[in-house]
Amino acid sequence: MTETPRRVKRAVRDDDTFDPIEGGRFELTTTAFEAVMTATETDGRIDFEVRMRAPLLSAAVDDDVADVVEEGWLETFERRMEDVGGAMRGDDTPEPTVRATADEIVIEASFTDINERRGVEDAAAIVNYAEGTYVQGLIPGYDYVDPVAGLVARARRTGGG
């Protein structure tokens, strides 16, 4: 494994949205989902990788979800994630991948930046965009369980109802 560049470590420390965890990885502290960033340096440029895990719709509710509903929900989420570059300040727009496992979706995005601070901010922006897209795509009428229930409650408070 390649050592995390010192300048990225400083940027993470100053940014205060990531906490260092084992293996040279950093965990985003501002999301209810598991989100991890790694960074390596090549020729003065930093390659960032972001991975977020979130429950599939069927794993986020107390009810049964029809397969066709889950498939449509996932396809819509994938299409919306294609626009993640609009949330970022850097020039390298990632092409995120979204894959489903038995009970979760895994979102991965990679990008390169020469500016470590902007890169750290953009890594957080990717996760925040994914979380916001996830919440926007929730289907009314289901009884959601945590951590999604907490996100819905927070969105209602922020939106005034």
CORJO-V813699 format. One record per residue. N is the residue number from 1. RES is the residue in one small letter. OMEGA is omega in degrees with one decimal (none if undefined). NEAR is the number of other C-alpha atoms within 12 Angstrom. Layout:
N_RES_OMEGA_NEAR / N_RES_OMEGA_NEAR
This chain:
1_m_-179.5_10 / 2_t_179.2_14 / 3_e_175.7_18 / 4_t_179.3_29 / 5_p_-179.8_26 / 6_r_-177.6_17 / 7_r_175.0_24 / 8_v_177.7_37 / 9_k_177.5_30 / 10_r_-179.3_18 / 11_a_178.2_27 / 12_v_-180.0_35 / 13_r_-178.7_21 / 14_d_-177.3_17 / 15_d_174.7_25 / 16_d_174.1_20 / 17_t_178.0_27 / 18_f_170.8_32 / 19_d_176.1_26 / 20_p_173.7_26 / 21_i_-174.5_18 / 22_e_174.1_13 / 23_g_179.4_15 / 24_g_-179.6_23 / 25_r_179.9_28 / 26_f_-178.7_34 / 27_e_177.5_33 / 28_l_-174.7_36 / 29_t_-173.9_22 / 30_t_-179.3_22 / 31_t_176.9_30 / 32_a_-178.7_27 / 33_f_175.4_32 / 34_e_-179.7_28 / 35_a_-174.8_37 / 36_v_176.6_37 / 37_m_169.0_43 / 38_t_179.6_42 / 39_a_175.1_40 / 40_t_-177.7_30 / 41_e_175.7_27 / 42_t_177.0_16 / 43_d_177.1_11 / 44_g_178.3_15 / 45_r_-177.7_20 / 46_i_176.0_33 / 47_d_179.6_31 / 48_f_172.6_40 / 49_e_-179.1_36 / 50_v_176.5_40 / 51_r_176.9_33 / 52_m_176.3_37 / 53_r_178.5_30 / 54_a_-179.0_38 / 55_p_168.8_33 / 56_l_179.3_37 / 57_l_-177.9_42 / 58_s_178.2_32 / 59_a_-177.4_26 / 60_a_-176.7_31 / 61_v_175.5_26 / 62_d_-174.1_16 / 63_d_171.2_14 / 64_d_177.4_17 / 65_v_179.1_22 / 66_a_-179.2_13 / 67_d_-178.3_13 / 68_v_178.2_13 / 69_v_180.0_18 / 70_e_179.8_27 / 71_e_178.5_19 / 72_g_177.8_19 / 73_w_-178.8_27 / 74_l_178.4_33 / 75_e_178.7_23 / 76_t_178.2_21 / 77_f_179.3_36 / 78_e_-179.8_27 / 79_r_-179.6_20 / 80_r_-179.6_27 / 81_m_177.8_35 / 82_e_-177.7_25 / 83_d_-175.8_20 / 84_v_-179.5_36 / 85_g_178.2_26 / 86_g_178.8_19 / 87_a_-173.1_26 / 88_m_178.7_26 / 89_r_-177.4_24 / 90_g_-177.5_27 / 91_d_-177.1_17 / 92_d_-178.0_26 / 93_t_-179.2_26 / 94_p_170.8_32 / 95_e_-174.0_23 / 96_p_172.8_30 / 97_t_176.8_27 / 98_v_177.3_29 / 99_r_-179.2_25 / 100_a_170.2_26 / 101_t_-177.6_17 / 102_a_-175.4_13 / 103_d_-179.9_17 / 104_e_170.7_22 / 105_i_177.9_34 / 106_v_179.6_32 / 107_i_178.8_41 / 108_e_178.4_33 / 109_a_178.4_36 / 110_s_176.6_30 / 111_f_-179.0_36 / 112_t_177.5_32 / 113_d_175.6_32 / 114_i_-178.1_25 / 115_n_-175.9_26 / 116_e_-178.3_34 / 117_r_177.2_28 / 118_r_178.5_27 / 119_g_178.0_40 / 120_v_177.8_44 / 121_e_179.5_31 / 122_d_175.6_40 / 123_a_176.8_51 / 124_a_180.0_40 / 125_a_178.1_33 / 126_i_-179.4_43 / 127_v_179.4_44 / 128_n_176.8_31 / 129_y_179.6_30 / 130_a_179.5_42 / 131_e_178.8_37 / 132_g_177.3_28 / 133_t_178.0_28 / 134_y_-177.7_39 / 135_v_179.0_34 / 136_q_-177.4_21 / 137_g_179.8_26 / 138_l_-174.8_31 / 139_i_179.1_24 / 140_p_175.1_13 / 141_g_177.3_11 / 142_y_172.4_19 / 143_d_-176.6_22 / 144_y_177.6_27 / 145_v_179.5_20 / 146_d_9.6_20 / 147_p_-176.3_24 / 148_v_178.5_33 / 149_a_177.4_24 / 150_g_177.5_19 / 151_l_178.8_28 / 152_v_179.5_30 / 153_a_179.4_19 / 154_r_179.1_19 / 155_a_178.0_19 / 156_r_178.7_14 / 157_r_-178.9_11 / 158_t_-178.6_10 / 159_g_178.5_10 / 160_g_175.9_8 / 161_g_none_9
